[in-house]
Amino acid sequence: MFIKVKSLMSSTVLAGTLILSAAPAMARDYWHWHDKDQKWERRADLRSDRRDLDQARRQLEYDRTHHASRRTIAQDETRISDIERDIRADVHAQR
């Protein structure tokens, strides 16, 4: 019984240490303090939008090469333009 408790305690301490050591790295990746604007901004939003844009472009190319309907291609193009507009708005808001 003592060995099980000791094992549980040591694994809890190890897991807590790993989580605490990874937390600053995760926070640094996603959040950034702007000295100029005196506010926090989320960096991951723009990166996520760019990933979505790449995926939407790949989907459009796939639909074009596989002769999808005009409506499907138009929906893909609309999605790309919406994502591009979101990226421009995010970049403009950061300035």
N, C-alpha and C positions, 0 to 999 in steps of 0.2 A: 504494500500500500504506500509506504514511504517513497519508494522508487517512482511510482506513478505520479505522486504529487510533485516530487522533485523534477521529474521530466516535464510535467505540465507547466510548472513555474519557469523552468529554463526556456522552454519553447515560447512562452508568453513574453519573456524578456527579450528573446532574440527577435521575435516578430515585431515587437514594439520598437526596438532599435532600428530595424530595417525600414519600418514605416516612417519613423522620424527622420532618418537620414535621406529618404527619398522625397519628403515633403517640400523642402526648399527648392529642389531641382524642378519639381512639378510646378510650383508657384512661379518660379522664374520663367518657365516656358510659356505659361498662359497669361500671366498678369504683368503689367509694366506700369511703373509710376512715371507720369509726365510731370517734370518740374515746371515746365512752361504753363501747362493748363491746370496744374495742381489737382490732378484726378487720376484714378486708375483706369487703364484700358485693357481690354482683353485681346491679346495678340492672336489667339487661336482662331478667332472669328474670320479674319482675313485669310489665314492659311486654309481654313476649312472651305471658304468660298472658292479659293483657287483650286483646291482638290475637286470640288463639285464641278467647277468649270471644265477641268480636264476630263472628268468622267462624262460630262454632257457632250463634249466635243467627240470623245471616242464613240459614244452612243450614236451621234449623228453620222459619223463616218461608217459605223456598222450598218445603220439603217440605209444609208445611200448605197453601200456596196451590195447589200442584200435586197435592193429594190423594194423598199418599204413604200407604203402609200404616201401620197402628197400630204395628207393630214398628219401622219406620224412625223414626217420630216419637218413640217411647219411647227408642230409642237416642240420638237427638239430645238429648232432655231429660236423659238420663243423662250424656251427655258434658258438657252445660252445668253440671249440678250437680257433676260431678267437677272441672271447671275452677274453678268458684266455690269449692269446698272447698280447692283448691290455693292460690288467691289468698288466702283467709282464713288458711291456714296460713303462707303467706309473710309476710303482714302481721303476724301474731301473732309470728312468729319474729324480725321486725325490731324489735319493741318490747323 
